Amino acid sequence: MLKINQEKCKKCQICAKNCPIGAIAVEPGADGKKVVSITNMCVECNVCRRVCPFGAIDGAEKTEGMVQCHSCSIQCKVPLAPPAPASATPTRAAVWSATARSS
């Protein structure tokens, strides 16, 4: 699972603006400062990691039990089973087919 390193994060929100499925939440913290976090909607497409200018996205890239979705240019990794809803991918594509499993 990807996590935001709060020490490195400068709250610029570039990750949230570029997340194709809106899995990054920006909320006010107890001290009034913004808190950026990755929600359970994350499909670990790593777009946030690629766009973060501060290297604030941590976590090992998950590959076990995941396949590459080729329904759009983002090419998220999606779980093989149990299938997540099609709404979990940016194009809302149903990618859990025999073809997807073999790629």
Backbone torsions as a table, in degrees:
resi	resn	phi	psi	omega
1	MET	NA	135.1	177.8
2	LEU	-77.4	144.3	178.5
3	LYS	-136.2	154.3	176.6
4	ILE	-96.8	124.1	176.6
5	ASN	-77.2	105.7	-173.6
6	GLN	-65.2	-23.6	177.3
7	GLU	-72.3	-34.0	179.4
8	LYS	-87.5	-26.7	-175.2
9	CYS	-67.0	129.1	179.4
10	LYS	-103.2	9.4	176.4
11	LYS	61.7	29.8	-179.7
12	CYS	-74.8	-20.2	176.8
13	GLN	69.9	15.1	176.9
14	ILE	-61.8	-37.6	179.4
15	CYS	-62.9	-45.2	-179.0
16	ALA	-65.2	-38.4	-179.4
17	LYS	-69.8	-25.9	-177.4
18	ASN	-100.9	-8.3	179.5
19	CYS	-65.3	120.1	-175.0
20	PRO	-68.2	-17.8	-178.6
21	ILE	-119.6	5.3	177.8
22	GLY	71.7	35.0	-177.0
23	ALA	-87.1	2.3	180.0
24	ILE	-109.4	121.2	-177.7
25	ALA	-97.5	136.9	174.0
26	VAL	-121.0	115.4	-175.2
27	GLU	-135.4	156.3	174.8
28	PRO	-72.4	135.5	177.6
29	GLY	-87.8	179.8	-179.0
30	ALA	-62.0	-30.4	-179.1
31	ASP	-90.8	6.9	179.1
32	GLY	89.3	-11.6	178.3
33	LYS	-83.7	156.4	-179.3
34	LYS	-73.7	142.5	174.9
35	VAL	-117.1	127.0	180.0
36	VAL	-108.6	130.0	179.9
37	SER	-144.8	156.2	178.8
38	ILE	-97.8	126.9	-176.9
39	THR	-86.7	175.6	179.3
40	ASN	-73.2	-1.7	174.8
41	MET	-76.7	-11.6	-175.5
42	CYS	-57.7	129.9	176.5
43	VAL	-105.1	10.9	177.3
44	GLU	55.3	46.1	177.2
45	CYS	-78.0	-13.9	177.1
46	ASN	69.5	14.7	174.7
47	VAL	-60.6	-44.1	-179.4
48	CYS	-59.6	-41.1	179.6
49	ARG	-63.9	-40.3	-178.5
50	ARG	-70.2	-33.5	-175.8
51	VAL	-92.1	-14.0	-176.8
52	CYS	-70.3	116.2	-178.7
53	PRO	-75.4	-8.1	-176.1
54	PHE	-110.0	0.5	-179.5
55	GLY	62.0	37.8	-174.5
56	ALA	-91.1	1.7	179.8
57	ILE	-98.7	116.4	-177.5
58	ASP	-110.6	161.6	175.1
59	GLY	127.3	142.0	178.1
60	ALA	-70.7	142.4	178.8
61	GLU	-71.9	122.4	-178.4
62	LYS	-79.4	128.4	178.0
63	THR	-125.7	-29.0	-177.5
64	GLU	-67.7	127.4	179.1
65	GLY	76.6	14.8	-178.0
66	MET	-122.1	150.3	173.5
67	VAL	-127.3	156.0	178.5
68	GLN	-81.9	126.6	176.3
69	CYS	-87.4	131.5	-178.9
70	HIS	-113.0	24.6	-177.2
71	SER	-78.3	-16.8	177.6
72	CYS	-150.7	-179.3	-176.6
73	SER	-73.0	-14.5	-178.2
74	ILE	-74.3	-35.2	179.0
75	GLN	53.3	61.2	176.6
76	CYS	-64.4	158.9	168.8
77	LYS	-96.2	132.7	-178.4
78	VAL	-125.6	151.4	-177.8
79	PRO	-70.7	145.4	175.7
80	LEU	-72.4	-49.8	-176.8
81	ALA	-154.4	144.9	-9.6
82	PRO	-70.9	148.2	-177.4
83	PRO	-60.6	133.5	172.0
84	ALA	-75.4	159.0	177.2
85	PRO	-62.4	151.6	179.6
86	ALA	-57.4	-24.9	-179.8
87	SER	-69.2	-7.4	-179.8
88	ALA	-77.8	-11.7	177.7
89	THR	-106.9	153.4	-175.6
90	PRO	-55.3	-37.9	-178.1
91	THR	-92.7	3.7	-177.1
92	ARG	55.2	38.5	-176.9
93	ALA	-86.6	143.9	172.5
94	ALA	-89.1	107.9	-171.8
95	VAL	-112.6	8.1	-175.0
96	TRP	-91.9	71.1	-179.7
97	SER	-119.0	173.6	176.6
98	ALA	-60.0	-36.3	179.2
99	THR	-64.7	-44.4	-179.4
100	ALA	-64.6	-38.8	-178.4
101	ARG	-66.8	-29.7	-176.8
102	SER	-88.5	-7.4	-178.6
103	SER	-84.2	NA	NA
